[in-house]
Amino acid sequence: MLLGVAFTVLLLLISGVSAVLSPKSVKLSCQNLDVSVSWEYSNQKPETIFRVHVGGSAGHLESDTTEQQYDLSHFVWASEERYLGFHYVTVTAKEGGSQSKSISSETFTFNHLIPANISCDLDFPPVDLIETGSGATVSFVNPLLFYTELKEAAKSDSATFAFTVSSNDGDRDGACTAREEICKLDISFPEGAEKCVNKMTGWLYDGSFSRYVEFRETGRLCASKSTDVHMLLLIILLVVLASVSSVIIIAICLVKAWTVRVPYPKPIPLPPNPDPRPKYAPESPPFISPVTVIDNKPRKNPSVSSGEEEDLQHSGCQSVEGGLLEGYGRDEDSADDSGKTEINSMDVEVEVASGYDSPHIYQVDMGNGDMATCYQER
């Protein structure tokens, strides 16, 4: 009886632990420098989290993700120790406070000297095989500089890339260090033989040459003509192109110089005249000459006595003829004394004198309302 109860409790505990489903089909992928792990999960919920744990010979990494894959490249290529070590991955599903059973992947490595389930390789950089006389030169960019991950990884200064060139005439080996940008190897061919190599293989060694990363071998390569002829043709083409470009540029400049009109300068506006007064001299008012009326008809002038005539002479008043101006008397034939004077005939003379010798003209009362025009010499 007690045994049955204990078994039931154990089943409940097991069922409680396995309430969260475990991931399935945890797989590793290493395509050149891209390393990743992926898995399957059929009952993923919004709160489901996957914990990824990387273990092996070169350290550990633990990280959470909601995706069903995880990129391992930044971990593997962080240092020489890691890309020359071996690794494995475990994935665990977590929901709230519960978690599933951890599922492990296969082991993998880029170091073919270490046993692992998956051995990863790197691609060989692009290779040039240039014909030179009776042989050819193999050249390519150093993988330690060609791949950014290898260039930035922490590694020893004595890391070396070794390679082998295989042809019908045998194998030839070459090597270059991290300080060499281009890896080169000169090879020879029998006279009349085709200048081709069957394959090339390479290995990235650490400073002690005890571990290495293997590179995939290349296919068949055949030499191209020497670059000297190509360089000469390229230089000629560049010179011709530069000459043609210069002629075109000069022609365009000349056409622009002929067709573009130089704009005439705009007229400069005159400054406003702040002085409203006219700039010309004002015209002097015209000089108006006095009009002297001379009556040639003899008249009586009873109103002027001899004494008054003497007074006028003493005062300097003279008539036009040089004597005392006679007053205008009343007509003898007039019937009344109204003071009106009838002039039957008169002669009008206009004398114009200059401003320097003109006489001073004024009126003198001769008595009885008779006015005489007098002048005085200056």
C-alpha positions in Angstrom: 0.0 0.0 0.0 2.7 2.5 1.0 4.7 1.4 -2.1 1.7 2.3 -4.3 1.4 5.8 -2.8 5.1 6.5 -3.2 4.9 5.5 -6.9 1.9 7.7 -7.4 3.7 10.7 -5.9 6.8 10.0 -8.0 4.6 10.0 -11.2 3.1 13.4 -10.2 6.5 14.9 -9.6 7.7 13.6 -13.0 4.7 14.9 -14.7 5.1 18.3 -13.0 8.7 18.6 -14.2 7.9 17.6 -17.7 4.9 19.9 -18.0 7.0 22.2 -20.4 7.8 20.4 -23.6 11.4 20.0 -24.7 12.9 21.4 -28.0 13.5 18.8 -30.7 16.0 18.4 -33.5 18.8 20.7 -32.2 21.1 21.1 -35.2 24.5 22.8 -35.8 25.4 24.6 -39.0 28.8 26.0 -40.1 28.8 27.5 -43.5 32.2 29.1 -43.9 32.4 31.6 -41.0 28.7 31.5 -40.3 28.0 29.3 -37.3 24.5 28.8 -35.9 22.3 26.4 -34.0 18.5 25.8 -34.6 15.8 23.6 -33.1 12.1 22.9 -33.4 9.3 23.6 -30.9 5.7 22.8 -31.6 3.9 24.4 -28.6 5.6 27.8 -28.3 3.6 30.3 -26.3 4.2 34.1 -25.9 5.9 33.5 -22.5 8.1 30.7 -23.9 11.9 31.4 -23.6 14.7 29.3 -24.9 18.0 29.2 -23.0 21.0 28.4 -25.1 24.1 27.1 -23.4 27.4 26.7 -25.4 30.0 24.5 -23.8 33.3 22.8 -24.9 37.0 23.2 -24.7 37.2 27.0 -25.0 34.8 28.5 -22.5 31.0 28.7 -22.0 28.2 31.0 -23.1 24.6 31.2 -21.9 21.9 33.3 -23.5 18.1 33.5 -23.7 16.1 34.0 -26.9 12.5 33.8 -28.1 13.6 32.7 -31.5 14.1 29.0 -32.5 17.7 29.7 -33.7 20.8 31.3 -32.3 23.9 32.8 -34.0 27.2 31.4 -32.6 29.7 33.2 -34.9 30.5 36.0 -32.5 31.4 33.3 -29.9 33.5 31.0 -32.1 35.6 33.7 -33.9 36.3 35.8 -30.8 39.8 34.3 -30.3 42.3 31.8 -31.6 41.5 29.4 -28.7 37.8 29.2 -29.6 38.1 28.7 -33.4 40.7 26.0 -32.8 38.6 24.3 -30.0 35.5 22.1 -30.1 32.0 23.0 -28.9 28.5 21.7 -28.3 25.1 23.4 -27.5 22.2 22.6 -25.2 18.7 24.2 -25.5 16.1 24.4 -22.8 12.5 25.7 -23.0 11.3 27.8 -20.1 7.7 28.9 -19.3 7.2 31.0 -16.1 8.9 29.1 -13.2 9.0 25.8 -15.1 11.5 24.5 -17.7 11.9 21.6 -20.0 14.6 19.0 -20.2 17.8 20.2 -21.9 18.5 18.8 -25.4 22.1 18.7 -26.6 23.5 19.1 -30.1 26.3 17.3 -31.8 29.9 18.5 -31.1 31.6 20.6 -33.8 35.0 22.1 -34.5 37.2 23.8 -37.1 40.2 22.0 -35.9 40.5 18.7 -37.8 43.0 17.4 -35.2 40.3 17.2 -32.6 37.6 14.4 -32.8 34.1 15.9 -33.2 30.8 15.0 -34.8 31.0 17.9 -37.2 34.2 19.2 -38.8 33.9 22.6 -40.3 36.0 24.2 -43.0 36.7 27.7 -44.4 36.5 28.7 -48.1 39.8 29.4 -49.9 40.1 33.1 -50.9 39.9 33.8 -54.7 43.2 32.8 -56.4 45.0 34.3 -59.4 47.4 32.1 -61.6 49.4 34.5 -63.8 51.7 33.1 -66.6 55.2 34.4 -66.3 57.7 33.1 -69.0 58.0 29.3 -68.6 56.0 29.2 -65.4 53.3 31.0 -63.4 52.7 32.8 -60.2 50.0 31.9 -57.7 48.7 34.8 -55.7 45.7 35.5 -53.3 44.8 37.8 -50.4 46.0 36.4 -47.0 43.0 34.8 -45.3 44.0 36.4 -42.0 43.3 39.7 -43.7 40.7 38.6 -46.2 38.2 37.5 -43.5 37.2 40.3 -41.1 36.5 37.7 -38.4 40.0 36.3 -38.6 41.5 39.8 -38.8 39.8 41.0 -35.6 40.1 37.7 -33.6 42.6 37.6 -30.7 45.5 35.5 -31.9 49.3 35.2 -31.7 51.5 37.3 -34.0 53.1 34.1 -35.3 49.9 32.8 -36.8 50.7 31.4 -40.3 48.7 30.4 -43.3 50.3 27.4 -45.2 49.1 26.2 -48.5 49.9 23.5 -51.2 49.6 23.9 -54.9 49.1 20.5 -56.7 49.7 20.1 -60.5 50.6 17.3 -62.9 54.3 18.0 -62.1 53.9 17.5 -58.3 53.0 19.6 -55.2 54.6 22.8 -54.1 54.2 24.4 -50.7 54.0 28.0 -49.7 53.2 30.1 -46.5 52.6 33.7 -45.4 52.3 35.3 -42.0 49.7 37.8 -40.8 52.0 40.7 -41.7 51.9 39.8 -45.5 48.9 41.1 -47.3 49.3 38.9 -50.4 50.4 35.3 -50.4 52.5 34.3 -53.5 54.2 31.2 -54.9 56.1 30.9 -58.2 55.8 27.5 -59.9 57.3 26.0 -63.1 55.9 23.8 -65.7 57.6 21.4 -68.2 58.1 22.8 -71.6 55.0 22.5 -73.7 52.9 21.5 -70.7 49.6 23.1 -70.0 50.1 25.8 -67.3 47.4 24.7 -64.9 47.1 23.5 -61.3 44.7 20.7 -60.2 43.9 22.1 -56.8 45.0 24.2 -53.8 44.6 23.4 -50.1 45.4 25.5 -47.0 45.7 25.5 -43.2 45.6 28.2 -40.7 48.1 27.3 -37.9 48.5 28.7 -34.5 51.9 30.0 -33.3 53.1 26.5 -32.2 51.9 24.8 -35.5 50.2 22.1 -33.3 46.6 23.1 -34.3 45.1 24.4 -37.5 41.9 25.4 -39.2 41.5 23.6 -42.5 40.4 25.3 -45.7 38.4 23.7 -48.5 40.5 22.8 -51.6 40.0 24.7 -54.8 39.2 23.4 -58.2 41.3 23.4 -61.3 43.0 26.7 -62.2 44.8 27.6 -65.5 47.2 30.5 -66.0 46.2 33.7 -67.8 48.6 35.8 -69.9 51.1 38.0 -68.2 49.7 41.2 -66.8 52.5 43.2 -68.4 50.7 43.3 -71.8 47.4 44.0 -70.0 49.0 46.8 -68.0 50.5 48.3 -71.2 47.1 48.2 -72.9 45.4 49.6 -69.8 47.9 52.5 -69.6 47.4 53.3 -73.3 43.6 53.3 -72.9 43.9 55.5 -69.8 46.0 58.0 -71.7 43.6 58.1 -74.7 40.7 58.5 -72.3 42.4 61.3 -70.5 43.2 63.1 -73.8 39.6 62.7 -75.1 38.2 63.9 -71.8 40.5 67.0 -71.9 39.4 67.9 -75.5 35.7 67.5 -74.5 36.1 69.6 -71.4 37.9 72.4 -73.4 35.3 72.3 -76.1 32.5 72.6 -73.6 34.2 75.6 -72.0 34.6 77.3 -75.3 31.0 76.7 -76.3 29.9 78.1 -73.0 32.1 81.1 -73.4 30.6 81.7 -76.9 27.0 81.2 -76.0 26.7 82.7 -72.6 26.0 86.4 -72.8 27.6 88.7 -70.4 24.9 90.7 -68.7 25.1 94.4 -69.1 25.5 96.2 -65.8 22.3 97.7 -64.5 22.2 101.5 -64.5 22.9 103.1 -61.2 19.9 105.1 -60.1 20.5 108.7 -59.3 20.4 109.7 -55.7 17.2 111.5 -54.7 17.4 115.3 -54.6 17.0 116.3 -50.9 16.8 120.0 -51.8 13.3 120.8 -53.3 14.5 124.2 -54.4 15.2 124.6 -58.2 18.8 124.4 -59.3 18.4 127.3 -61.8 18.6 131.0 -60.9 15.2 132.6 -60.3 14.1 135.0 -63.0 14.0 138.7 -61.8 10.6 140.3 -61.9 10.1 142.5 -64.9 10.7 146.2 -64.5 7.5 148.2 -64.9 8.1 151.7 -66.2 5.8 154.4 -65.0 3.4 156.0 -67.5 3.5 159.8 -67.8 0.5 161.4 -69.3 1.2 164.8 -71.0 -1.7 167.0 -71.9 -0.7 169.3 -74.8 -3.8 171.4 -74.5 -3.2 174.6 -72.7 -5.2 174.7 -69.5 -5.8 177.1 -66.8 -4.6 176.1 -63.5 -6.2 178.4 -61.0 -5.6 176.1 -58.1 -1.9 176.5 -58.2 -0.6 179.8 -57.2 2.7 181.3 -57.9 3.7 180.7 -54.3 2.8 177.0 -54.6 4.8 176.7 -57.8 7.8 178.1 -56.0 7.3 175.5 -53.3 7.1 172.7 -55.8 10.2 173.9 -57.4 12.0 174.1 -54.1 10.8 170.6 -53.3 12.4 169.3 -56.5 9.2 168.3 -58.3 9.5 169.1 -62.0 7.3 168.4 -65.0 8.3 166.2 -67.9 9.3 169.3 -70.0 11.6 170.4 -67.2 9.1 172.8 -65.5 6.3 172.4 -63.0 3.7 169.9 -64.1 0.5 171.6 -64.7 -2.5 170.2 -63.0 -5.4 168.8 -64.8 -8.0 171.5 -64.8 -11.7 171.4 -65.5 -12.8 172.0 -69.0 -14.0 175.6 -69.6 -16.9 174.4 -71.6 -18.1 172.2 -68.7 -21.3 173.3 -67.0 -20.6 172.0 -63.5 -17.9 171.9 -60.8 -18.1 168.2 -60.0 -14.4 167.8 -60.2 -14.5 165.7 -63.3 -11.9 166.5 -65.9 -12.6 165.9 -69.5 -9.5 165.4 -71.6 -10.2 165.9 -75.2 -6.9 164.7 -76.4 -3.7 163.5 -74.8 -0.4 162.1 -75.8 1.0 159.2 -73.8 4.7 158.8 -73.6 6.4 155.8 -71.9 9.8 156.4 -70.6 11.9 153.4 -69.5 15.0 154.1 -67.6 17.6 151.8 -66.3 17.7 150.8 -62.7 20.7 153.2 -62.1 19.4 156.5 -63.5 15.6 156.1 -63.3 13.8 159.0 -61.6 11.9 158.7 -58.4 8.2 159.1 -59.3 5.5 160.2 -56.9 2.1 161.9 -56.9 1.4 165.6 -55.7 -2.0 167.0 -54.8 -2.4 170.2 -56.8 -5.5 171.1 -54.9 -9.2 170.7 -55.6 -8.6 167.0 -56.0 -6.2 167.4 -58.9 -3.2 165.1 -58.7 0.0 165.7 -60.6 2.8 163.2 -61.3 6.2 164.4 -60.5 9.7 163.0 -60.6 12.9 163.9 -58.9 16.4 163.4 -60.3 18.7 160.9 -58.4 
